[in-house]
Amino acid sequence: MSELTHFNTRGEAHMVDISHKAISQRLAIAAGEIVMQKATIEKILNGTHKKGDVLGIARIAGIMAAKKTPELIPLCHSVGLTRVEINFQVDAENTSVRCAAQAETLSRTGVEMEALNAVQVALLTIYDMCKAIDKEMVIQSVRLLEKTGGASGDYRAQG
């Protein structure tokens, strides 16, 4: 494992200096899921939820979350996002919705946090919109699946 860089020589938290890094194309993909009751997923699929288009609103929330990541994660750099894409895959049989977020930039630092934040907020939005009918929903398995670009090289999750 590499050395932690968010601490200076005195052990104090600080924002990492990235000025010496080259600008490069960077991409990150994260995913997670929310599991719910069958009746809840049916309302989402049928478009009969009284709050409206649950997945459409969650998609916008995820995009907004990616853009606001440095406001929420204290030592995260601001990056100019060139693209954020949020996709949902509904699994009616297992009563779950999988969310995948892809974030891209031309920057000196990566966009893993933006992709992860987008997934979390998109799933939280689904929870918020459906909590009146299903308080037992579970958000789980949020993780980085892939990243490209930067000095640390490419990464792809195993399994």
N, C-alpha and C positions, 0 to 999 in steps of 0.2 A: 504494500500500500504506500502511496506517496505521502510526503510530508504535508501536514496541514498548513495552509498558507494564510488563513484569516487571523493569525496572531503575529504580532511583531516580536522583536527580540526580548522585549520586556514582558511578554505574555499577554499583552493587551489586544483586544479585538480591533481590527482595522480593515479597511477596504483594500483589496489586493491591487497593486499597481500593474496595469495591463498595457501601459504605454509602449513597452518594448515588443509586444506581440504583433505579428503580422495580421493584417485584415484578411480574412478568408471566409469562404462560404461555409456556413455551419447549419446543421440540421439536427433536431431532436424529435423523437417520437416516444410518447408515453401513453399508457393505457391503464384502465381500471374498470371496475364494474359495480353496479348496484343491483342487489337482489331484493325482490319484493314479492308480495302476494299475487296470486294469479289474477284476481279481480283488478288490481292496480295496473298490471301490465296490459290487460285487456282494454282498460280505459285509454291508456296511452296509444295502443295500436289502433283502436277504433276511432280515435279523435273525439271521444265523448267526455273527456275530463272537463269539468266546468271551468277550470282556470285557463283552458285553451291548449295551444300547441306546445305540449311539455318539452318535446325534443328540440323544437325550433327555438324556444326561449333559452333552453339549456345551451344550445350551440352558441347563441349570441353571448351568453354569460361566460362561456369558456374563452371565447375570443377576447372579450373585455378583460378577463382575468390575466390572460397572457400579457396583454399590454400594460397591466398595472403591477406586474410582479415585483419590480424594484421598490414599489411603495409598500409592499407587504413583507418582503424578505430583507432584513436590515442591511446586509453587506452585498446584496446582489447589484451588479452593474446594470445601468440602463442600456438597452440595445435597441437599435432600430430594426424592428421586425419587418421582414420583407413579405412574409406569408404566415398565416395561422390557419390551419384547417382542423375542424372538429367533425368526427364521424361517429355515428352510433350504430350498433348492431344489436337488434332486439332478439333475444332468445326466449320465445314464448314457452317452450318446453321446460326450460330451467328457470323461468320467471326472472330473467335478468336483462339488464341493458349494459352493454360494453361500450365504453367511450374511449376513443383513440384521438390524441391530439398530436399534430405535427406543427412544429415551429421552425422557421428559417430566418436567417439573417446573414448579412455581410458585416462581420464585426471582428473584434479582437478577443471576444470571449463567447462561450457557448450559450445555447438556449434551452438547456435541460430543465432549468427551473421554470421557465415560461411554459414548456410543454406539460410538466407535472402540475403546475398551478392551474393550467387550463382544464386538465382532467378533473382535478379535485373540485373546482368551482362548478363545472358543468354537472358533475354528479351531485353536488350539494344542492344545486338548483332543482334537479329532479326530485331530490328528497323534500326540499321546501315546498314545491308545488303539489306533492302527493302526500305530505305528512298528515293531512286531515283525514285521509282514508286509510293510511297504512303507516303506523308509527314504528313498525318492526323492520323497516328496510335496513339493509346493511351495505355500506360502502366498503369495498375490499380490493385487495390485490393491485393497488395503484403503484406503478413502477415505471422506470425508464426501460424502454425496449431497445432503443437504438440512438446512437449519436454519431455524427460525422464531422470532420474538420477539427482543426486545432492541434496544438503540440502533443496532447495526450493520445492522439490518434482516434481511430474509429472504435466503436463499441457496439456489440449486439448481445442482448440478453440471451442466456442459455435457456432452452426449454420453452 
